[in-house]
Amino acid sequence: MSDEEAFLAAIRANPADDAPRLVYADWLREQGRHEQAEAIRAEYQFREAKALWEQLQMTLDPDWAGLVFPVNGLVLRSYPPDRKSRVIKLIREVTSTGLAEAKALSESLPARIGGCWPPAALDRIEAMFADAGAVMERQYILPADG
């Protein structure tokens, strides 16, 4: 078994463990395969930063966070089952998505319904969903995620 095959086998054996991937990234760099090494490291750093962001969101003072990170998105948390078709229509209306995508969003809750909207639009959209019995949550959406 080659070194690379051994690294890949270790990654497959422990897919949740970052260590084998990071060691593999070091090996790739040594082999001159910098782009592949950087891809592994970038993915790892992205997950670490995202986890830190999610943790910080729970501990930051909401008043301060609201000044620095204005709410700009909505998450659909729930809706009455008998209002599903209305909710799908609303998703299509506010996101300009097709029927299949809107249906998929309505069936995979919580679901981010667009993002990076101004406050007036958030109020209007949230009211539309509330009229359909839906429960929405406002949240700050990172520009890279929007």
Helices and strands as residue ranges (DSSP letters): H 3-13, H 18-30, H 34-59, H 62-68, E 73-78, G 81-83, H 84-95, H 99-106, E 111-113, H 119-131, E 135-139
